[in-house]
Amino acid sequence: MRKSRIRFGSAFVLVCFILGCILLVPIQTLGQEQEKAVDQEDKQAAEEKEPKRSSWIALPIIFYTPETKWALGAGAIYYYRPKSVSLDTRPSSISATASYTQNKQWEFGIVPDFFFKNEEYRVIGFVNVRKWVDKFYGIGNDNPVQGEENYTTRTFNYYARFQKQIRSDFHLAVQHEYQYNNIIETEDGGRLDTGLISGSEPNSISGLSLILNWDSRDNLCAPYRGIWCEVSASIFRKWLGSDYTFERYNLNFRTYIPTFPRHVLALQSFNNFIIGEAPFQIMSILGGMNFMRGYYMGRFRDNNAIILQGEYRMPVWWRFGAAAFASVGEVAHKIDHFKLSDFKVTYGVGIRFAIDPKERINFRLDFAWAEDSTGFYFTVVEAF
């Protein structure tokens, strides 16, 4: 559209010039004014293409998981760049989401994300309040699917991370996290009803973490290449306001290997280890829409978990894509209790539809199978 206007403006000026010469009438001024108007339109169009200093976006939310069934909600994000920084820097933002599910669960969350000094410093926060209907299968790596019991909990969850850039892809962070859990409904005579399970009573956990992060991915939502690795060590103590005393160590490694144009092999190793007594809500788990799809989230839980995942993603046609994935994982009370023969296996296939091809934001539709259960997932962005 802009190029056609430029051509039209230039042709108009030329015609006016010729007519002026022929008719000896000084109408060149008219052509000059038209040319200035076109230049002004070009300038405005260029300014519109530049990233804005601030703006906001509101979007509906829809997803489906075995833990929630269908869920609806809304989200909004406000982002801004101070006048003192370049428009090429990442914007600071504040986002909020609210959702209600078919299982009568609800939650509300706020995520502030602020950058300072040209991205050298970053402050990330998370605040979440929810009322959640859930299932408890027990603690350990051999919980039968028939052993489920329903419970309802109210949870307040928060963390604040203060991060400094050491190198372009390397960051060091300190984080404080707090979680309050209150189970308000259990099955009569169930394991949670007896009060013998750690975390079945109202409890708070509060801890400090030291985090090292390496991120060389070419995209945050659906990378084609690069590495993301995060290592953390956390302590939870009574002097921090925690009802439980324990340590947690985590290694989360992801790599993305391009094979053909827009084809990628994504691999992940997730390892979480807890030393001490932690409530069951904080234990390492298998299952859910991101880890070991096919198992209900928390189907297996204990102090320690090792999970390995692989997923092959490829384009199919227009905005549609496909994926095939597989996972192996196990939980154990102690590190020396892991056995190769006890690892669980899940696998599945998925369909992708690009909502925003430029930013690689996809609708994700996954079908997953486990030994004695299946899972259907409809959400946004990739599992890892």
SETORMI-579222 format. One record per residue (C-alpha): residue in one letter; residue number from 1; z negated, x, y. Coordinates in steps of 0.05 Angstrom, whole numbers. Each point is the difference from the previous one (the first is absolute). Layout:
<sites>
- A, NUM, Z, X, Y $
...
</sites>
This chain:
<sites>
- M, 1, 0, 0, 0 $
- R, 2, -18, 56, 49 $
- K, 3, 64, 39, -14 $
- S, 4, 43, -62, 11 $
- R, 5, -34, -11, 67 $
- I, 6, 14, 72, 20 $
- R, 7, 73, -9, -17 $
- F, 8, 3, -65, 38 $
- G, 9, -32, 31, 61 $
- S, 10, 46, 60, 0 $
- A, 11, 62, -45, -8 $
- F, 12, -25, -45, 56 $
- V, 13, -8, 60, 47 $
- L, 14, 70, 26, -18 $
- V, 15, 32, -68, 13 $
- C, 16, -36, -7, 66 $
- F, 17, 23, 69, 21 $
- I, 18, 73, -15, -16 $
- L, 19, -2, -67, 35 $
- G, 20, -32, 32, 60 $
- C, 21, 54, 52, 4 $
- I, 22, 54, -53, -7 $
- L, 23, -30, -50, 47 $
- L, 24, -30, 53, 47 $
- V, 25, -64, -39, -2 $
- P, 26, -66, 40, -4 $
- I, 27, -27, -35, -61 $
- Q, 28, -21, 65, -36 $
- T, 29, -70, -16, 21 $
- L, 30, 0, -59, -48 $
- G, 31, 19, 45, -58 $
- Q, 32, -54, 50, 18 $
- E, 33, -53, -54, 1 $
- Q, 34, 22, -24, -68 $
- E, 35, -4, 71, -27 $
- K, 36, -70, 9, 27 $
- A, 37, -21, -66, -33 $
- V, 38, 27, 25, -67 $
- D, 39, -36, 66, 8 $
- Q, 40, -64, -37, 14 $
- E, 41, 9, -41, -64 $
- D, 42, 11, 65, -40 $
- K, 43, -64, 29, 29 $
- Q, 44, -39, -62, -18 $
- A, 45, 28, -1, -70 $
- A, 46, -20, 74, -9 $
- E, 47, -70, -15, 24 $
- E, 48, -6, -57, -50 $
- K, 49, 17, 47, -57 $
- E, 50, -57, 47, 18 $
- P, 51, -67, -12, -35 $
- K, 52, -45, -43, 41 $
- R, 53, -66, 24, 27 $
- S, 54, -35, -61, -27 $
- S, 55, 16, -63, -38 $
- W, 56, -27, -47, -53 $
- I, 57, 26, -34, -62 $
- A, 58, -25, -61, -39 $
- L, 59, 23, -14, -71 $
- P, 60, -16, -49, -56 $
- I, 61, -31, 27, -64 $
- I, 62, 17, -22, -71 $
- F, 63, -16, 33, -66 $
- Y, 64, -17, -13, -73 $
- T, 65, -44, 39, -48 $
- P, 66, -37, -20, -64 $
- E, 67, -65, 9, 39 $
- T, 68, 18, -48, 56 $
- K, 69, 58, -44, -23 $
- W, 70, 42, -19, 62 $
- A, 71, -28, 20, 67 $
- L, 72, 20, -17, 71 $
- G, 73, -23, 29, 66 $
- A, 74, 20, 32, 65 $
- G, 75, -2, 68, 30 $
- A, 76, 10, 31, 69 $
- I, 77, 6, 71, 26 $
- Y, 78, -4, 27, 71 $
- Y, 79, 25, 70, 11 $
- Y, 80, 3, 44, 62 $
- R, 81, 15, 70, 25 $
- P, 82, -38, 26, 61 $
- K, 83, 44, 22, 59 $
- S, 84, -25, 71, -10 $
- V, 85, 35, 9, -68 $
- S, 86, 72, 3, -21 $
- L, 87, 36, -61, -27 $
- D, 88, 15, 40, -63 $
- T, 89, -74, 2, -20 $
- R, 90, -29, -51, -49 $
- P, 91, -30, -60, 35 $
- S, 92, -74, -18, -4 $
- S, 93, -11, -70, -27 $
- I, 94, -49, -56, -16 $
- S, 95, 18, -48, -56 $
- A, 96, -34, -62, -27 $
- T, 97, 14, -42, -62 $
- A, 98, -29, -64, -28 $
- S, 99, 17, -33, -67 $
- Y, 100, -20, -57, -46 $
- T, 101, 17, -3, -74 $
- Q, 102, 14, -52, -52 $
- N, 103, -65, 23, -34 $
- K, 104, -39, -21, 63 $
- Q, 105, -11, 71, 22 $
- W, 106, 4, 21, 73 $
- E, 107, -4, 64, 39 $
- F, 108, 8, 27, 70 $
- G, 109, 14, 72, 19 $
- I, 110, 10, 44, 61 $
- V, 111, 31, 70, -1 $
- P, 112, -3, 43, 63 $
- D, 113, 42, 63, -2 $
- F, 114, -2, 46, 62 $
- F, 115, 35, 66, 14 $
- F, 116, -23, 51, 52 $
- K, 117, 27, 64, 29 $
- N, 118, 71, -7, -27 $
- E, 119, -23, -21, -69 $
- E, 120, -46, 60, -9 $
- Y, 121, -59, -47, -7 $
- R, 122, -2, -68, -34 $
- V, 123, -53, -54, -8 $
- I, 124, 12, -52, -55 $
- G, 125, -45, -59, -14 $
- F, 126, -4, -58, -47 $
- V, 127, -44, -63, 3 $
- N, 128, 6, -54, -53 $
- V, 129, -40, -63, -13 $
- R, 130, 15, -42, -62 $
- K, 131, -24, -54, -47 $
- W, 132, 30, 16, -67 $
- V, 133, 4, -36, -67 $
- D, 134, 6, 55, -53 $
- K, 135, -7, 16, -74 $
- F, 136, -48, 48, -33 $
- Y, 137, 19, 28, -69 $
- G, 138, -56, 50, -8 $
- I, 139, -7, 75, 8 $
- G, 140, 39, 48, -44 $
- N, 141, 69, 13, -29 $
- D, 142, -2, -53, -56 $
- N, 143, -13, -66, 35 $
- P, 144, 34, -58, -38 $
- V, 145, 39, -50, 41 $
- Q, 146, -42, -56, -29 $
- G, 147, -63, 30, 32 $
- E, 148, 17, -20, 71 $
- E, 149, -50, -36, 44 $
- N, 150, 12, -28, 69 $
- Y, 151, -41, 16, 61 $
- T, 152, 6, -9, 75 $
- T, 153, -20, 53, 50 $
- R, 154, -5, 9, 75 $
- T, 155, 18, 69, 24 $
- F, 156, 0, 38, 65 $
- N, 157, 38, 66, -3 $
- Y, 158, 11, 52, 53 $
- Y, 159, 21, 72, 9 $
- A, 160, 15, 46, 58 $
- R, 161, 40, 65, -8 $
- F, 162, 4, 56, 51 $
- Q, 163, 60, 45, -15 $
- K, 164, 26, 65, 28 $
- Q, 165, 69, 30, -11 $
- I, 166, -5, 71, -26 $
- R, 167, 75, 10, -11 $
- S, 168, 59, -47, 7 $
- D, 169, -12, -32, -69 $
- F, 170, -72, 20, -12 $
- H, 171, -62, -38, 24 $
- L, 172, -75, 6, -5 $
- A, 173, -44, -62, 8 $
- V, 174, -71, -25, -2 $
- Q, 175, -13, -72, -19 $
- H, 176, -58, -48, -2 $
- E, 177, 4, -62, -43 $
- Y, 178, -46, -59, -10 $
- Q, 179, 3, -60, -47 $
- Y, 180, -46, -59, -9 $
- N, 181, 7, -43, -62 $
- N, 182, -35, -66, -14 $
- I, 183, 17, -39, -63 $
- I, 184, -11, -74, 17 $
- E, 185, 24, -32, -65 $
- T, 186, -1, 21, -73 $
- E, 187, 8, -32, -68 $
- D, 188, -66, -23, -29 $
- G, 189, -24, 49, -52 $
- G, 190, 55, 50, 16 $
- R, 191, -11, 75, 7 $
- L, 192, -1, -4, 76 $
- D, 193, -47, -59, -2 $
- T, 194, -52, 41, -39 $
- G, 195, -4, 52, 56 $
- L, 196, 6, 58, -49 $
- I, 197, 66, 25, 27 $
- S, 198, -5, 49, 59 $
- G, 199, 28, -37, 60 $
- S, 200, -16, -70, -24 $
- E, 201, -54, -4, 54 $
- P, 202, 16, 2, 75 $
- N, 203, 14, 73, 16 $
- S, 204, 25, 47, 53 $
- I, 205, 35, 67, -10 $
- S, 206, 9, 49, 56 $
- G, 207, 32, 69, -5 $
- L, 208, 33, 59, 35 $
- S, 209, 64, 33, -24 $
- L, 210, 38, 64, 14 $
- I, 211, 75, -10, -10 $
- L, 212, 59, 47, -4 $
- N, 213, 69, -33, 7 $
- W, 214, 70, 28, -9 $
- D, 215, 59, -45, 18 $
- S, 216, 73, 22, 0 $
- R, 217, 32, -67, -17 $
- D, 218, 63, -20, 37 $
- N, 219, -23, -72, 5 $
- L, 220, -68, -35, -4 $
- C, 221, 22, -64, -36 $
- A, 222, 52, 23, -51 $
- P, 223, 10, 76, 0 $
- Y, 224, 62, 32, -29 $
- R, 225, -30, 70, 0 $
- G, 226, -64, 37, 16 $
- I, 227, -72, 6, -23 $
- W, 228, -64, -38, 18 $
- C, 229, -66, 29, -24 $
- E, 230, -71, -17, 19 $
- V, 231, -63, 34, -26 $
- S, 232, -69, -27, 19 $
- A, 233, -74, 12, -15 $
- S, 234, -50, -54, 19 $
- I, 235, -76, -7, -1 $
- F, 236, -39, -65, 1 $
- R, 237, -73, 6, 19 $
- K, 238, -59, -44, 20 $
- W, 239, -7, 37, 66 $
- L, 240, 70, -26, 15 $
- G, 241, -21, -72, -15 $
- S, 242, 24, -2, -72 $
- D, 243, -38, -36, -55 $
- Y, 244, 32, 46, -52 $
- T, 245, 2, 76, -3 $
- F, 246, 63, 32, -29 $
- E, 247, 59, 46, 14 $
- R, 248, 73, -16, -5 $
- Y, 249, 59, 48, -7 $
- N, 250, 72, -23, 6 $
- L, 251, 68, 32, -9 $
- N, 252, 61, -43, 16 $
- F, 253, 67, 36, -7 $
- R, 254, 69, -31, 9 $
- T, 255, 68, 33, -1 $
- Y, 256, 69, -30, 12 $
- I, 257, 61, 32, -32 $
- P, 258, 70, -21, 22 $
- T, 259, 51, -4, -57 $
- F, 260, 61, -34, 30 $
- P, 261, 11, -28, 71 $
- R, 262, -56, -52, 12 $
- H, 263, -25, 10, -72 $
- V, 264, -70, 28, -7 $
- L, 265, -49, 17, -55 $
- A, 266, -71, -13, 25 $
- L, 267, -59, 31, -37 $
- Q, 268, -74, -8, 12 $
- S, 269, -64, 30, -28 $
- F, 270, -64, -36, 21 $
- N, 271, -67, 28, -21 $
- N, 272, -68, -28, 21 $
- F, 273, -67, 28, -23 $
- I, 274, -70, -25, 15 $
- I, 275, -65, 37, -14 $
- G, 276, -63, -41, 2 $
- E, 277, -12, -75, 0 $
- A, 278, 49, -43, 39 $
- P, 279, 5, -76, 3 $
- F, 280, 56, -30, -42 $
- Q, 281, 38, -19, 64 $
- I, 282, 10, 74, 16 $
- M, 283, 17, 25, -70 $
- S, 284, 68, 28, -19 $
- I, 285, 45, -56, -26 $
- L, 286, 66, -13, -35 $
- G, 287, 46, -58, 17 $
- G, 288, 27, -35, 61 $
- M, 289, 65, 1, 40 $
- N, 290, -2, 76, 13 $
- F, 291, -34, 32, -61 $
- M, 292, 18, -18, -72 $
- R, 293, 38, -63, 16 $
- G, 294, -6, -49, -58 $
- Y, 295, -76, 3, -3 $
- Y, 296, -44, -44, 43 $
- M, 297, -32, 42, 55 $
- G, 298, -66, 26, -27 $
- R, 299, 15, -19, -72 $
- F, 300, -26, 69, -18 $
- R, 301, -51, 36, 44 $
- D, 302, -48, 58, -5 $
- N, 303, -22, 62, 38 $
- N, 304, 64, 40, -12 $
- A, 305, 74, -16, -4 $
- I, 306, 64, 38, -12 $
- I, 307, 66, -36, 15 $
- L, 308, 71, 27, -5 $
- Q, 309, 59, -42, 25 $
- G, 310, 75, 7, 5 $
- E, 311, 52, -45, 32 $
- Y, 312, 75, 5, 7 $
- R, 313, 30, -36, 60 $
- M, 314, 73, -11, 14 $
- P, 315, 47, -43, 43 $
- V, 316, 40, -55, -34 $
- W, 317, 40, -40, 51 $
- W, 318, -5, -14, 75 $
- R, 319, -75, -3, 14 $
- F, 320, -21, -8, -73 $
- G, 321, -30, 55, -42 $
- A, 322, -32, 9, -68 $
- A, 323, -58, 39, -29 $
- A, 324, -29, 18, -68 $
- F, 325, -70, 26, -7 $
- A, 326, -53, 22, -51 $
- S, 327, -73, 21, 4 $
- V, 328, -53, 31, -44 $
- G, 329, -74, 0, 17 $
- E, 330, -71, 0, -25 $
- V, 331, -71, -9, 26 $
- A, 332, -61, 37, -27 $
- H, 333, -74, 4, 15 $
- K, 334, 1, 76, -2 $
- I, 335, 57, 49, 9 $
- D, 336, -8, 28, -70 $
- H, 337, 7, -70, -29 $
- F, 338, 75, -5, 15 $
- K, 339, 43, -3, -63 $
- L, 340, 75, 4, -3 $
- S, 341, 1, -55, -53 $
- D, 342, -37, -48, 47 $
- F, 343, 50, 1, 57 $
- K, 344, 29, -69, 18 $
- V, 345, 75, -9, 11 $
- T, 346, 35, -50, 46 $
- Y, 347, 73, -6, 20 $
- G, 348, 47, -47, 37 $
- V, 349, 61, -13, 42 $
- G, 350, 8, -23, 71 $
- I, 351, 49, -27, 53 $
- R, 352, 1, 24, 72 $
- F, 353, 28, -33, 62 $
- A, 354, 3, 39, 65 $
- I, 355, -31, -40, 57 $
- D, 356, 12, 58, 47 $
- P, 357, 50, 50, -30 $
- K, 358, -9, 50, 57 $
- E, 359, -76, 5, -10 $
- R, 360, 7, -11, -76 $
- I, 361, -48, -59, -1 $
- N, 362, 12, -40, -64 $
- F, 363, -21, -64, -33 $
- R, 364, -26, 22, -69 $
- L, 365, 6, -45, -61 $
- D, 366, -30, 33, -63 $
- F, 367, -8, -23, -72 $
- A, 368, -49, 42, -40 $
- W, 369, -25, 1, -72 $
- A, 370, -63, 29, -30 $
- E, 371, -28, -1, -71 $
- D, 372, -30, -70, 5 $
- S, 373, 19, -26, 69 $
- T, 374, 57, -5, 50 $
- G, 375, 6, 0, 75 $
- F, 376, 46, -29, 52 $
- Y, 377, -3, 29, 71 $
- F, 378, 35, -21, 64 $
- T, 379, -18, 40, 62 $
- V, 380, 25, 48, 53 $
- V, 381, 9, 77, -4 $
- E, 382, -3, 42, -63 $
- A, 383, -59, 11, -46 $
- F, 384, -2, 74, 19 $
</sites>
